[in-house]
């Protein structure tokens, strides 16, 4: 039984993260829950206890989807023997909560197919209460046996449609608005497509919004490990044979209600206002009120900040000198004093003007960032540390198996068999505990569960690098190591071809330039970059980029540009089912060190992402629970030229093309700067 304090805690967290509606899937909730929703102003879709989803999985000789739909409804949904029971459950749901002002819609049930039983239930529902919207998503699955009656359903409803499906529906001149009764599957490291859905929703008044699946991870606390980590169980851990594994570990919060990054993402995607445009030359900001009932100037305090190279250099309140009605756009003057050089953003922060029952005044409700133009838009620290420097050229020795490049304070070894460094010594300190690697694998996320089959068929988890030739020469004041390389795996043709140039100057900086070509026929990559195995004591990290939370190309609305610091352990996100986690993107530079004398800094020609962890991606891939993970003995640094997005493909559509690592050719330009004091 869920107690009252637990309900209040959940609703408080929802409201603090800009959630305003709840679907009571897949059955009516505790009556006290509706009382709380009445009190706190939540909108509720109350769903009847009709869930005969299992009839979809009946054994059929022809198990193609079109044939499944033909027979799904025959056992219950279109069987007159079940009409009384189906109507009864709808009546119990409606009669019990008919006087609740929080309820805006009744739902006849979930995933049961459609037929005479639901036609009768929905007819009773609309006759009894024509004041509320009626809903039943499974009416979408239509067989060819007869023409069904949909006249008592007010909302066209879909689960996990693509944005293109939504646009196609709107283009069909529909007579019902569309609601996403489930979307953005929040399983593990996810969801990754909230912003893309809301761009469509906010632009189209015939879209009603949607319900993210789902609120919390469902797992059973089974005590703690010796070092105090909670041990959670899910499907299969209790000896059962019929289960869905970790498929119920699919929420926006952990079982103990700590927020996942997905909840932080949802909060900012559903912020109360959005920047429509900014005319930098005129200093004119256009701002839209996305609240439905409240003037923006009455509800929200707004301030702006000028961020340059990750640092806030100016900030001011933004005064709305006129009322901004719901869905209206205001024009406001905003003129920060822009420097000549640096990577700059204009950030707007929205805060609650007056507290309410669940939130305190001043709570941040979200933010916007706008990229600004400067005469030199590079991060100036990154530009300085990567700039060419005068000095004596390094020495180079080819001993047959290796190329050794050395200078006054460094000695680097490149294996001619791979074209990659096997040793990076600076002032006698070794930075590489294993040879460097070209890296395309990531521990599959829950939302990678389908594409991982293609990734593994392509052997992306078994790759090694081979060099066809590798030579070195002194060119001016630099040593240049050139290699023709391939990324290969057992039993198949080469995956990538790489023409690689390492340029090492007299200070020991290494610039890696790769022209990468993906071989024909291979699937999209999980990621593309370098993997370095550093000493475990190198675990203090700084970066200028997106943070402080983990972020990915389609999951970065909760992250802002700044200059951040963290330990390697703090970068990690301990999903109950281990998977790719902890990436930070949009980086101009990053540095990792031991807190003392040794540091490795990284810059790139384009913003990059990185991941630093005490677990290898192979260990994350193999583990079934977070408590199984132990430190691998290294600090594993992944420097990613490209990283795939997250999406929602465990339940929803495949990853959008713009978030795939799908180009045939990549131009990598990364600089490594080892230093000691």
LUMKOL-305496 format. One record per residue (C-alpha): residue number from 1; x negated, y, z; residue in three letters. Coordinates in steps of 0.5 Angstrom, whole numbers, plus 500, padded with zeros to 3 digits. Layout:
BEGIN
{atom NUM,{X,Y,Z},ala}
...
This chain:
BEGIN
{atom 1,{500,500,500},unk}
{atom 2,{498,507,498},unk}
{atom 3,{498,512,504},unk}
{atom 4,{501,519,504},unk}
{atom 5,{494,522,505},unk}
{atom 6,{491,518,499},unk}
{atom 7,{497,520,495},unk}
{atom 8,{495,528,497},unk}
{atom 9,{488,527,495},unk}
{atom 10,{489,524,488},unk}
{atom 11,{494,530,487},unk}
{atom 12,{489,535,490},unk}
{atom 13,{483,532,485},unk}
{atom 14,{488,532,479},unk}
{atom 15,{490,539,480},unk}
{atom 16,{483,542,482},unk}
{atom 17,{481,539,475},unk}
{atom 18,{486,542,471},unk}
{atom 19,{491,536,470},unk}
{atom 20,{498,538,471},unk}
{atom 21,{502,532,469},unk}
{atom 22,{503,524,471},unk}
{atom 23,{506,518,467},unk}
{atom 24,{508,513,473},unk}
{atom 25,{505,507,468},unk}
{atom 26,{508,502,468},unk}
{atom 27,{513,502,474},unk}
{atom 28,{516,507,478},unk}
{atom 29,{512,510,484},unk}
{atom 30,{513,510,491},unk}
{atom 31,{518,515,493},unk}
{atom 32,{514,520,497},unk}
{atom 33,{509,521,491},unk}
{atom 34,{515,524,487},unk}
{atom 35,{516,528,493},unk}
{atom 36,{509,531,493},unk}
{atom 37,{510,532,485},unk}
{atom 38,{516,536,487},unk}
{atom 39,{512,540,492},unk}
{atom 40,{506,541,488},unk}
{atom 41,{509,542,481},unk}
{atom 42,{506,536,477},unk}
{atom 43,{510,534,471},unk}
{atom 44,{512,527,471},unk}
{atom 45,{514,522,466},unk}
{atom 46,{517,516,470},unk}
{atom 47,{517,509,467},unk}
{atom 48,{521,503,468},unk}
{atom 49,{518,497,470},unk}
{atom 50,{519,493,463},unk}
{atom 51,{512,490,461},unk}
{atom 52,{513,484,457},unk}
{atom 53,{506,485,454},unk}
{atom 54,{504,478,454},unk}
{atom 55,{509,476,449},unk}
{atom 56,{505,480,444},unk}
{atom 57,{500,474,445},unk}
{atom 58,{504,468,444},unk}
{atom 59,{501,463,439},unk}
{atom 60,{502,464,432},unk}
{atom 61,{500,460,426},unk}
{atom 62,{499,466,423},unk}
{atom 63,{495,471,428},unk}
{atom 64,{495,477,423},unk}
{atom 65,{497,483,426},unk}
{atom 66,{503,484,421},unk}
{atom 67,{505,477,423},unk}
{atom 68,{505,479,430},unk}
{atom 69,{509,485,430},unk}
{atom 70,{514,481,426},unk}
{atom 71,{515,476,432},unk}
{atom 72,{513,480,438},unk}
{atom 73,{520,482,440},unk}
{atom 74,{523,475,439},unk}
{atom 75,{522,473,446},unk}
{atom 76,{525,479,450},unk}
{atom 77,{525,485,447},unk}
{atom 78,{530,483,442},unk}
{atom 79,{533,477,445},unk}
{atom 80,{540,479,448},unk}
{atom 81,{539,474,454},unk}
{atom 82,{535,479,457},unk}
{atom 83,{539,485,455},unk}
{atom 84,{542,486,462},unk}
{atom 85,{535,485,466},unk}
{atom 86,{532,490,461},unk}
{atom 87,{538,495,462},unk}
{atom 88,{538,494,470},unk}
{atom 89,{531,496,471},unk}
{atom 90,{532,502,467},unk}
{atom 91,{538,504,471},unk}
{atom 92,{534,503,478},unk}
{atom 93,{528,507,475},unk}
{atom 94,{533,513,473},unk}
{atom 95,{538,512,479},unk}
{atom 96,{533,512,484},unk}
{atom 97,{529,519,482},unk}
{atom 98,{535,522,478},unk}
{atom 99,{535,528,483},unk}
{atom 100,{527,530,482},unk}
{atom 101,{525,536,479},unk}
{atom 102,{518,534,477},unk}
{atom 103,{521,529,473},unk}
{atom 104,{521,531,465},unk}
{atom 105,{522,525,462},unk}
{atom 106,{524,518,463},unk}
{atom 107,{520,512,459},unk}
{atom 108,{524,505,458},unk}
{atom 109,{518,501,459},unk}
{atom 110,{511,499,456},unk}
{atom 111,{508,495,450},unk}
{atom 112,{514,490,450},unk}
{atom 113,{516,491,443},unk}
{atom 114,{523,494,441},unk}
{atom 115,{530,491,440},unk}
{atom 116,{537,490,442},unk}
{atom 117,{535,490,450},unk}
{atom 118,{532,497,449},unk}
{atom 119,{537,500,444},unk}
{atom 120,{542,498,450},unk}
{atom 121,{537,501,455},unk}
{atom 122,{536,507,452},unk}
{atom 123,{543,509,450},unk}
{atom 124,{545,508,457},unk}
{atom 125,{539,513,459},unk}
{atom 126,{541,518,454},unk}
{atom 127,{549,518,456},unk}
{atom 128,{547,518,464},unk}
{atom 129,{542,524,463},unk}
{atom 130,{542,528,457},unk}
{atom 131,{538,533,460},unk}
{atom 132,{531,530,460},unk}
{atom 133,{527,527,455},unk}
{atom 134,{527,520,453},unk}
{atom 135,{521,516,451},unk}
{atom 136,{519,509,449},unk}
{atom 137,{512,508,445},unk}
{atom 138,{513,501,443},unk}
{atom 139,{519,503,438},unk}
{atom 140,{513,504,434},unk}
{atom 141,{512,497,432},unk}
{atom 142,{517,495,427},unk}
{atom 143,{519,489,424},unk}
{atom 144,{523,487,418},unk}
{atom 145,{528,483,421},unk}
{atom 146,{533,489,421},unk}
{atom 147,{534,497,422},unk}
{atom 148,{534,499,429},unk}
{atom 149,{537,504,433},unk}
{atom 150,{532,510,435},unk}
{atom 151,{537,515,436},unk}
{atom 152,{536,515,443},unk}
{atom 153,{529,517,443},unk}
{atom 154,{527,524,444},unk}
{atom 155,{519,523,443},unk}
{atom 156,{515,520,438},unk}
{atom 157,{510,517,442},unk}
{atom 158,{503,514,440},unk}
{atom 159,{497,510,444},unk}
{atom 160,{490,512,442},unk}
{atom 161,{492,514,435},unk}
{atom 162,{486,518,431},unk}
{atom 163,{487,525,430},unk}
{atom 164,{488,524,422},unk}
{atom 165,{494,519,424},unk}
{atom 166,{496,525,428},unk}
{atom 167,{496,530,422},unk}
{atom 168,{499,525,418},unk}
{atom 169,{505,525,422},unk}
{atom 170,{506,532,422},unk}
{atom 171,{505,533,415},unk}
{atom 172,{511,528,414},unk}
{atom 173,{516,533,416},unk}
{atom 174,{518,529,423},unk}
{atom 175,{524,530,427},unk}
{atom 176,{521,529,433},unk}
{atom 177,{515,532,437},unk}
{atom 178,{509,527,438},unk}
{atom 179,{506,526,445},unk}
{atom 180,{500,521,446},unk}
{atom 181,{502,517,452},unk}
{atom 182,{495,514,452},unk}
{atom 183,{489,517,449},unk}
{atom 184,{482,518,451},unk}
{atom 185,{480,511,454},unk}
{atom 186,{476,513,460},unk}
{atom 187,{472,507,461},unk}
{atom 188,{465,507,464},unk}
{atom 189,{461,512,460},unk}
{atom 190,{467,516,457},unk}
{atom 191,{471,518,454},unk}
{atom 192,{468,522,448},unk}
{atom 193,{473,525,444},unk}
{atom 194,{477,529,449},unk}
{atom 195,{475,536,446},unk}
{atom 196,{477,534,439},unk}
{atom 197,{484,531,441},unk}
{atom 198,{485,538,444},unk}
{atom 199,{483,542,438},unk}
{atom 200,{489,539,434},unk}
{atom 201,{494,539,440},unk}
{atom 202,{492,547,441},unk}
{atom 203,{493,548,434},unk}
{atom 204,{500,545,433},unk}
{atom 205,{506,547,437},unk}
{atom 206,{509,540,435},unk}
{atom 207,{504,536,439},unk}
{atom 208,{506,535,447},unk}
{atom 209,{499,534,450},unk}
{atom 210,{498,527,452},unk}
{atom 211,{496,522,458},unk}
{atom 212,{489,520,459},unk}
{atom 213,{488,513,461},unk}
{atom 214,{487,512,466},unk}
{atom 215,{486,515,473},unk}
{atom 216,{482,511,477},unk}
{atom 217,{477,505,476},unk}
{atom 218,{480,499,479},unk}
{atom 219,{475,494,483},unk}
{atom 220,{475,491,489},unk}
{atom 221,{470,493,495},unk}
{atom 222,{466,487,497},unk}
{atom 223,{462,490,502},unk}
{atom 224,{455,493,501},unk}
{atom 225,{448,491,499},unk}
{atom 226,{442,491,504},unk}
{atom 227,{440,498,502},unk}
{atom 228,{448,500,503},unk}
{atom 229,{450,500,496},unk}
{atom 230,{458,498,495},unk}
{atom 231,{459,492,492},unk}
{atom 232,{465,492,487},unk}
{atom 233,{469,486,484},unk}
{atom 234,{473,486,478},unk}
{atom 235,{476,480,473},unk}
{atom 236,{472,474,473},unk}
{atom 237,{469,475,480},unk}
{atom 238,{474,471,484},unk}
{atom 239,{473,465,480},unk}
{atom 240,{479,466,476},unk}
{atom 241,{479,464,469},unk}
{atom 242,{485,469,466},unk}
{atom 243,{482,476,466},unk}
{atom 244,{480,482,462},unk}
{atom 245,{473,482,466},unk}
{atom 246,{472,490,467},unk}
{atom 247,{477,492,463},unk}
{atom 248,{481,495,469},unk}
{atom 249,{475,499,471},unk}
{atom 250,{477,504,466},unk}
{atom 251,{478,511,470},unk}
{atom 252,{476,518,471},unk}
{atom 253,{474,517,478},unk}
{atom 254,{470,511,481},unk}
{atom 255,{475,507,486},unk}
{atom 256,{472,511,492},unk}
{atom 257,{475,517,488},unk}
{atom 258,{468,520,486},unk}
{atom 259,{469,524,479},unk}
{atom 260,{466,521,473},unk}
{atom 261,{463,525,468},unk}
{atom 262,{470,524,464},unk}
{atom 263,{474,528,469},unk}
{atom 264,{469,534,469},unk}
{atom 265,{470,534,461},unk}
{atom 266,{477,533,462},unk}
{atom 267,{477,539,467},unk}
{atom 268,{474,544,462},unk}
{atom 269,{477,542,456},unk}
{atom 270,{484,543,459},unk}
{atom 271,{481,550,462},unk}
{atom 272,{486,556,462},unk}
{atom 273,{483,560,457},unk}
{atom 274,{479,559,451},unk}
{atom 275,{474,564,447},unk}
{atom 276,{477,565,440},unk}
{atom 277,{472,569,437},unk}
{atom 278,{466,573,438},unk}
{atom 279,{464,579,434},unk}
{atom 280,{457,580,436},unk}
{atom 281,{455,586,432},unk}
{atom 282,{462,590,435},unk}
{atom 283,{461,587,442},unk}
{atom 284,{469,584,441},unk}
{atom 285,{471,578,444},unk}
{atom 286,{478,575,443},unk}
{atom 287,{481,571,448},unk}
{atom 288,{487,566,448},unk}
{atom 289,{491,565,454},unk}
{atom 290,{493,557,454},unk}
{atom 291,{497,557,460},unk}
{atom 292,{504,556,459},unk}
{atom 293,{508,560,464},unk}
{atom 294,{503,565,467},unk}
{atom 295,{500,571,464},unk}
{atom 296,{492,570,464},unk}
{atom 297,{491,577,468},unk}
{atom 298,{495,575,473},unk}
{atom 299,{492,568,475},unk}
{atom 300,{485,568,473},unk}
{atom 301,{479,572,474},unk}
{atom 302,{474,572,469},unk}
{atom 303,{466,574,469},unk}
{atom 304,{461,573,463},unk}
{atom 305,{454,572,464},unk}
{atom 306,{448,572,459},unk}
{atom 307,{444,566,459},unk}
{atom 308,{437,567,456},unk}
{atom 309,{432,561,455},unk}
{atom 310,{436,557,461},unk}
{atom 311,{436,563,465},unk}
{atom 312,{442,568,467},unk}
{atom 313,{439,575,466},unk}
{atom 314,{446,579,466},unk}
{atom 315,{453,578,469},unk}
{atom 316,{459,582,469},unk}
{atom 317,{466,582,471},unk}
{atom 318,{471,582,465},unk}
{atom 319,{477,586,466},unk}
{atom 320,{483,585,462},unk}
{atom 321,{486,592,461},unk}
{atom 322,{493,589,459},unk}
{atom 323,{497,583,460},unk}
{atom 324,{496,577,456},unk}
{atom 325,{502,573,456},unk}
{atom 326,{502,565,455},unk}
{atom 327,{499,563,448},unk}
{atom 328,{497,570,446},unk}
{atom 329,{490,573,444},unk}
{atom 330,{487,579,448},unk}
{atom 331,{481,583,445},unk}
{atom 332,{476,585,450},unk}
{atom 333,{470,589,449},unk}
{atom 334,{464,585,452},unk}
{atom 335,{457,588,450},unk}
{atom 336,{451,584,454},unk}
{atom 337,{444,587,453},unk}
{atom 338,{441,582,448},unk}
{atom 339,{433,581,448},unk}
{atom 340,{429,581,442},unk}
{atom 341,{427,574,443},unk}
{atom 342,{430,567,446},unk}
{atom 343,{435,562,445},unk}
{atom 344,{441,566,448},unk}
{atom 345,{449,564,450},unk}
{atom 346,{454,568,452},unk}
{atom 347,{458,565,458},unk}
{atom 348,{465,566,460},unk}
{atom 349,{467,563,467},unk}
{atom 350,{474,563,469},unk}
{atom 351,{476,562,477},unk}
{atom 352,{483,562,480},unk}
{atom 353,{485,569,483},unk}
{atom 354,{490,566,488},unk}
{atom 355,{489,560,492},unk}
{atom 356,{495,555,492},unk}
{atom 357,{497,549,496},unk}
{atom 358,{491,544,493},unk}
{atom 359,{486,550,491},unk}
{atom 360,{482,555,494},unk}
{atom 361,{482,562,491},unk}
{atom 362,{475,563,487},unk}
{atom 363,{475,556,485},unk}
{atom 364,{472,555,478},unk}
{atom 365,{477,553,473},unk}
{atom 366,{473,552,467},unk}
{atom 367,{468,556,462},unk}
{atom 368,{466,558,455},unk}
{atom 369,{459,559,452},unk}
{atom 370,{458,562,445},unk}
{atom 371,{451,562,442},unk}
{atom 372,{448,569,440},unk}
{atom 373,{443,571,435},unk}
{atom 374,{437,574,436},unk}
{atom 375,{431,576,432},unk}
{atom 376,{427,570,435},unk}
{atom 377,{432,565,437},unk}
{atom 378,{427,560,440},unk}
{atom 379,{426,558,447},unk}
{atom 380,{420,562,448},unk}
{atom 381,{417,557,453},unk}
{atom 382,{418,552,448},unk}
{atom 383,{415,556,443},unk}
{atom 384,{409,558,447},unk}
{atom 385,{407,551,450},unk}
{atom 386,{407,548,442},unk}
{atom 387,{404,554,439},unk}
{atom 388,{397,552,435},unk}
{atom 389,{391,554,439},unk}
{atom 390,{384,555,437},unk}
{atom 391,{378,550,440},unk}
{atom 392,{374,545,438},unk}
{atom 393,{377,539,434},unk}
{atom 394,{378,532,437},unk}
{atom 395,{373,526,436},unk}
{atom 396,{376,520,432},unk}
{atom 397,{373,513,432},unk}
{atom 398,{376,507,428},unk}
{atom 399,{374,501,431},unk}
{atom 400,{378,496,427},unk}
{atom 401,{384,495,431},unk}
{atom 402,{385,502,434},unk}
{atom 403,{384,509,433},unk}
{atom 404,{381,513,439},unk}
{atom 405,{382,520,439},unk}
{atom 406,{379,524,444},unk}
{atom 407,{377,531,447},unk}
{atom 408,{374,534,453},unk}
{atom 409,{380,532,458},unk}
{atom 410,{384,527,454},unk}
{atom 411,{383,520,450},unk}
{atom 412,{388,517,446},unk}
{atom 413,{389,510,443},unk}
{atom 414,{393,509,437},unk}
{atom 415,{394,501,435},unk}
{atom 416,{393,501,427},unk}
{atom 417,{398,495,427},unk}
{atom 418,{404,499,430},unk}
{atom 419,{402,507,428},unk}
{atom 420,{404,508,435},unk}
{atom 421,{400,510,442},unk}
{atom 422,{398,505,446},unk}
{atom 423,{394,509,451},unk}
{atom 424,{395,517,453},unk}
{atom 425,{389,518,458},unk}
{atom 426,{389,525,461},unk}
{atom 427,{383,527,466},unk}
{atom 428,{382,520,467},unk}
{atom 429,{390,519,469},unk}
{atom 430,{394,514,464},unk}
{atom 431,{401,516,462},unk}
{atom 432,{403,510,458},unk}
{atom 433,{404,503,462},unk}
{atom 434,{406,500,456},unk}
{atom 435,{405,502,448},unk}
{atom 436,{410,507,446},unk}
{atom 437,{416,505,441},unk}
{atom 438,{420,507,436},unk}
{atom 439,{427,506,439},unk}
{atom 440,{434,505,436},unk}
{atom 441,{437,501,442},unk}
{atom 442,{442,503,448},unk}
{atom 443,{445,499,453},unk}
{atom 444,{452,499,450},unk}
{atom 445,{457,503,453},unk}
{atom 446,{464,500,454},unk}
{atom 447,{467,504,448},unk}
{atom 448,{461,501,444},unk}
{atom 449,{464,494,445},unk}
{atom 450,{466,493,438},unk}
{atom 451,{461,497,434},unk}
{atom 452,{456,493,439},unk}
{atom 453,{457,487,435},unk}
{atom 454,{455,490,428},unk}
{atom 455,{449,493,432},unk}
{atom 456,{447,486,435},unk}
{atom 457,{448,483,428},unk}
{atom 458,{443,488,425},unk}
{atom 459,{438,486,431},unk}
{atom 460,{438,493,433},unk}
{atom 461,{436,490,440},unk}
{atom 462,{430,486,438},unk}
{atom 463,{426,491,434},unk}
{atom 464,{419,492,434},unk}
{atom 465,{415,497,430},unk}
{atom 466,{409,495,424},unk}
{atom 467,{405,499,420},unk}
{atom 468,{403,497,413},unk}
{atom 469,{397,502,414},unk}
{atom 470,{394,507,419},unk}
{atom 471,{388,512,418},unk}
{atom 472,{385,518,421},unk}
{atom 473,{382,524,419},unk}
{atom 474,{379,531,422},unk}
{atom 475,{383,537,418},unk}
{atom 476,{381,543,421},unk}
{atom 477,{381,543,428},unk}
{atom 478,{386,537,429},unk}
{atom 479,{386,530,428},unk}
{atom 480,{391,527,424},unk}
{atom 481,{393,520,424},unk}
{atom 482,{398,518,419},unk}
{atom 483,{401,511,418},unk}
{atom 484,{406,508,414},unk}
{atom 485,{411,504,418},unk}
{atom 486,{417,500,419},unk}
{atom 487,{422,498,424},unk}
{atom 488,{423,490,424},unk}
{atom 489,{427,485,427},unk}
{atom 490,{427,477,426},unk}
{atom 491,{430,474,420},unk}
{atom 492,{432,480,417},unk}
{atom 493,{429,486,412},unk}
{atom 494,{426,492,415},unk}
{atom 495,{431,497,418},unk}
{atom 496,{427,503,418},unk}
{atom 497,{422,506,413},unk}
{atom 498,{417,511,417},unk}
{atom 499,{412,516,414},unk}
{atom 500,{409,518,420},unk}
{atom 501,{404,523,422},unk}
{atom 502,{401,525,429},unk}
{atom 503,{397,531,429},unk}
{atom 504,{393,532,435},unk}
{atom 505,{389,539,437},unk}
{atom 506,{383,540,442},unk}
{atom 507,{388,541,448},unk}
{atom 508,{391,534,447},unk}
{atom 509,{398,536,444},unk}
{atom 510,{401,531,440},unk}
{atom 511,{406,533,434},unk}
{atom 512,{409,527,432},unk}
{atom 513,{413,528,425},unk}
{atom 514,{417,522,422},unk}
{atom 515,{420,522,415},unk}
{atom 516,{425,516,417},unk}
{atom 517,{429,512,412},unk}
{atom 518,{435,507,414},unk}
{atom 519,{435,501,409},unk}
{atom 520,{441,500,405},unk}
{atom 521,{447,496,408},unk}
{atom 522,{445,497,416},unk}
{atom 523,{450,500,420},unk}
{atom 524,{450,507,424},unk}
{atom 525,{444,507,429},unk}
{atom 526,{446,507,437},unk}
{atom 527,{440,513,437},unk}
{atom 528,{433,514,434},unk}
{atom 529,{427,517,438},unk}
{atom 530,{421,515,442},unk}
{atom 531,{421,510,448},unk}
{atom 532,{415,511,453},unk}
{atom 533,{413,507,459},unk}
{atom 534,{411,512,464},unk}
{atom 535,{408,511,471},unk}
{atom 536,{414,510,476},unk}
{atom 537,{411,516,481},unk}
{atom 538,{413,521,475},unk}
{atom 539,{420,522,477},unk}
{atom 540,{421,530,478},unk}
{atom 541,{424,532,471},unk}
{atom 542,{425,539,469},unk}
{atom 543,{429,541,462},unk}
{atom 544,{432,547,459},unk}
{atom 545,{438,545,455},unk}
{atom 546,{445,542,457},unk}
{atom 547,{446,540,464},unk}
{atom 548,{447,539,470},unk}
{atom 549,{451,533,468},unk}
{atom 550,{450,527,463},unk}
{atom 551,{452,529,456},unk}
{atom 552,{453,526,449},unk}
{atom 553,{454,529,442},unk}
{atom 554,{462,529,443},unk}
{atom 555,{462,529,451},unk}
{atom 556,{459,536,453},unk}
{atom 557,{464,540,454},unk}
{atom 558,{463,540,462},unk}
{atom 559,{455,541,461},unk}
{atom 560,{453,548,460},unk}
{atom 561,{446,551,458},unk}
{atom 562,{441,552,463},unk}
{atom 563,{434,551,466},unk}
{atom 564,{435,545,471},unk}
{atom 565,{431,540,475},unk}
{atom 566,{432,533,478},unk}
{atom 567,{429,527,480},unk}
{atom 568,{429,521,475},unk}
{atom 569,{434,517,480},unk}
{atom 570,{439,523,480},unk}
{atom 571,{439,523,473},unk}
{atom 572,{442,516,473},unk}
{atom 573,{450,515,473},unk}
{atom 574,{451,508,476},unk}
{atom 575,{457,505,472},unk}
{atom 576,{460,499,476},unk}
{atom 577,{459,495,469},unk}
{atom 578,{452,498,467},unk}
{atom 579,{451,501,460},unk}
{atom 580,{448,507,457},unk}
{atom 581,{448,513,462},unk}
{atom 582,{444,520,464},unk}
{atom 583,{443,523,457},unk}
{atom 584,{441,530,457},unk}
{atom 585,{442,534,450},unk}
{atom 586,{441,540,447},unk}
{atom 587,{434,541,450},unk}
{atom 588,{429,546,448},unk}
{atom 589,{424,543,452},unk}
{atom 590,{423,538,458},unk}
{atom 591,{418,536,463},unk}
{atom 592,{417,530,467},unk}
{atom 593,{411,529,473},unk}
{atom 594,{409,526,479},unk}
{atom 595,{410,533,483},unk}
{atom 596,{402,533,483},unk}
{atom 597,{397,533,478},unk}
{atom 598,{400,530,472},unk}
{atom 599,{406,532,467},unk}
{atom 600,{408,531,460},unk}
{atom 601,{412,536,457},unk}
{atom 602,{416,535,450},unk}
{atom 603,{419,540,445},unk}
{atom 604,{422,539,438},unk}
{atom 605,{423,543,432},unk}
{atom 606,{431,542,433},unk}
{atom 607,{434,541,440},unk}
{atom 608,{433,534,442},unk}
{atom 609,{436,529,448},unk}
{atom 610,{432,525,453},unk}
{atom 611,{434,520,458},unk}
{atom 612,{429,518,464},unk}
{atom 613,{431,512,468},unk}
{atom 614,{428,506,472},unk}
{atom 615,{432,501,468},unk}
{atom 616,{430,499,461},unk}
{atom 617,{436,499,456},unk}
{atom 618,{435,491,456},unk}
{atom 619,{436,491,463},unk}
{atom 620,{442,495,463},unk}
{atom 621,{445,491,457},unk}
{atom 622,{444,484,461},unk}
{atom 623,{447,486,468},unk}
{atom 624,{454,485,469},unk}
{atom 625,{454,489,476},unk}
{atom 626,{451,495,478},unk}
{atom 627,{448,492,484},unk}
{atom 628,{444,487,480},unk}
{atom 629,{439,492,478},unk}
{atom 630,{433,493,481},unk}
{atom 631,{427,498,479},unk}
{atom 632,{423,496,473},unk}
{atom 633,{417,499,476},unk}
{atom 634,{416,504,470},unk}
{atom 635,{419,511,469},unk}
{atom 636,{422,510,462},unk}
{atom 637,{423,516,458},unk}
{atom 638,{427,516,452},unk}
{atom 639,{426,522,447},unk}
{atom 640,{432,522,442},unk}
{atom 641,{432,526,436},unk}
{atom 642,{439,523,435},unk}
{atom 643,{444,520,440},unk}
{atom 644,{451,517,438},unk}
{atom 645,{457,520,441},unk}
{atom 646,{461,516,446},unk}
{atom 647,{468,516,443},unk}
{atom 648,{474,512,446},unk}
{atom 649,{473,505,441},unk}
{atom 650,{474,500,447},unk}
{atom 651,{482,502,446},unk}
{atom 652,{482,508,441},unk}
{atom 653,{479,509,434},unk}
{atom 654,{472,509,432},unk}
{atom 655,{467,514,433},unk}
{atom 656,{468,520,429},unk}
{atom 657,{463,521,423},unk}
{atom 658,{460,527,426},unk}
{atom 659,{458,524,432},unk}
{atom 660,{455,518,429},unk}
{atom 661,{447,517,427},unk}
{atom 662,{449,515,420},unk}
{atom 663,{444,519,416},unk}
{atom 664,{440,515,411},unk}
{atom 665,{434,520,412},unk}
{atom 666,{432,523,418},unk}
{atom 667,{426,528,419},unk}
{atom 668,{423,528,426},unk}
{atom 669,{419,533,429},unk}
{atom 670,{417,532,437},unk}
{atom 671,{411,535,440},unk}
{atom 672,{408,531,447},unk}
{atom 673,{404,536,451},unk}
{atom 674,{400,532,457},unk}
{atom 675,{397,536,462},unk}
{atom 676,{394,535,469},unk}
{atom 677,{391,540,474},unk}
